């Protein structure tokens, strides 16, 4: 009974959370009718060794985060047009929201996303003090 979840990974871009002692998957694919539900965990500006990249540069952290998410979607057989919900966590929403929204809007326009995914942005303390933004998402890939 039930669906078998499959772990999603993009080791060329970012390491597995278990590599540094954390207990979560980067993402999972859940087979369901009529396709697959994709759930990505909080993803940030980290590299294939689990090191934070672009420390102190919010704009570049946003770009690396979106790059990492794109590679995770690719690994799951999905693309940004399949994304139905996003949640963004900003360390300092007052300081960084305008830049975040500019980067997100440009990225979505370049992809030609329509309709746009449902989305929420929240100010939060992130798991590392050098991370300025993190995101999670949900996508549905139709068979």
Number of C-alpha atoms within 10 A of each C-alpha: 3 7 9 11 14 14 17 22 21 20 16 11 18 23 18 19 13 11 10 10 8 9 10 13 17 22 26 22 24 18 18 15 9 10 13 20 21 27 23 23 16 21 22 27 29 20 17 14 14 16 12 17 17 18 15 11 12 20 17 15 23 22 18 20 21 20 15 23 28 16 20 25 24 15 16 23 14 21 18 17 17 18 22 17 16 17 17 20 21 23 21 14 17 9 11 16 16 11 14 21 12 11 17 15 14 12 14 15 12 9 12 12 15 9 9 16 19 12 11 11 16 15 15 15 14 16 9 8 10 15 22 25 27 23 22 18 22 20 22 22 20 12 9
